[in-house]
């Protein structure tokens, strides 16, 4: 069983990874908040054992991705319509540049955003990303290239000149 100290330590260690992954997949703060909470609820209910901290981190990312998929593919979400007049409620970084890059990343199709996030923000190698996402290393590299191309196109004029 977990102590309060254990819970705080685990959440503090992995909160950035879990929340960043959730935000990049759900593309809004409210769903990312829900996924974040659910990931740690599942973790503490199942109380899994791990071979290493990397194994724990990979498990948390995989669980986050699965819960994001559950949220984004839910029947409720498919039957709702967007609130065009609602104010933008998204996570804000301190710097303008970070907000611009993160906004462009959120606009990418999920399969490209996931590999870019894991590669650049979580600093995973392509082989590790393949294991986490359960795709081949070659597929990871293809998605990285296509994702970079899409990001370059989205950021053209601000950061890239042609």
N, C-alpha and C positions, 0 to 999 in steps of 0.2 A: 504494500500500500504506500501511497505517496504522502509525504509530509508537506505542509504549507511551503516550507523552504524549497523542497524539490520542485513543486509546481511553479513557484516564482522563478526559480533558476532556469528551468526548461523553457518557460514562456519567454523570459528575457533573452535567452540565448538564440531562440529561433523565431522570435516575433517578426523581425524584419524580413526574413526569408519567406515565411508563411504569408504574411500580409502582402508583400510585394508580388508574390506569385498569384495570390488571389486577386489582387487589384489588376494585374496585367491580363488576367483571364476573364474576369467578370465585367471589367471595364466601368465599374462604378463603385463608389465608396460603400454604399449600403449593403450590396451583395458581398463585397470583400469583407466587411465587418462580420456578416453572418457566417461566411465560410471560415474565417479566422477562429471564431468561437467554436464552431462545429469540429474543426480539426483537433483542437485541444481537448474537447469533450470526448471525441473518439479515442484519442491517445490515452487519456486518463481512465476511460472505461475499459479499454482493452488491455492496458498495461503491458505492451509488448516488450520483449527483450531484444537487444541488439548486440551485434558482434563488435561494433565500433560507433563512434560519433558520426562518421560519414554514413553508416548504415541508418542511424536514427534520422539524420538530415534527409536522406533519400526517401525514407518512409514518410516523413512529414510532407515532403514535396509531392510525392505520389498521391498521398491522401488528399492534399490540397487540390491537386489537379482533378482527382475523381469527384470531389465535392463541388468544384467549380463546374464541371461537366453536368452534374446533377442539377445545379441551379440554372445554368444557361439553357439546358434542354427541357426544363420543367414545363408541364402543360400550362401551369398558371402564367408563366412568363410569355408563352406563345400567344396567349389570349389577351394579353394586356396591350395597350397602345401607349405610345410615348406622350409625355406631357411637354408639348413644345414650348409652352409659356413658363414652365417651371425654371427657377434659377439653376444654374449649373452648380452641382454639389459634387465636387471632385476633390481628391487629395491634392494639396498644393505643396510643392517643394519650396525651399528658400530662394533659390536662384531662378531667374527667368529661363535660362538655358536648360536647366533640369526639367522645368515644366514643359517646355517646348518638345524636348526629346521624349519625355514620358508620354505626352499627349499623342505624339506621332506613333509611338510604340503601341499604345492602346487601340489605335485605329487599324492596326495590321490584323489580318486574319490570325486567329488564335494559334494555329500551328507554327506560324513564323514568330509571333510575339513570344511564345513559350521558349523556343530555343535561343532567341536573342537575349531574353531575360536571364535564363540559366547560364548562358555563356558569359555575358558581360557583367551582370549584376551579382550573380552568385559564383562566378569564376569556375564553373565546371568545365572539364575537358569534353570533347565531342563524344568520346567513348562513354563517359559517365552520363551524359545527357541521353544518349541512346538507351542506356539501361533504365534510367528513370522514366523516360517516355515510352519505353518498350518499342523502339524503332531502331533500325540499323544505323551504324555510324555514318555510312554513306548518305542515308536519308537526312541525318542531322546536318551534315555538311551542305547538302543541297538546300535545306531549309534556311540555314545560316546565310548562304549566298543570296537566295531569293529575298529573304527578310532584309538583308543589308541593302539590296537594290531597291526594295520598296521604301525603306527608310530614307535612302538617298533621294529618291523621287519626292517624298513628302517634305523633306527638309531643304529641297532645292531653293536657292535664293537666300535662305537664311544662313546655311552653313556650307552648302555646296554650290559652286558656280560652274556653269558650263557654257 
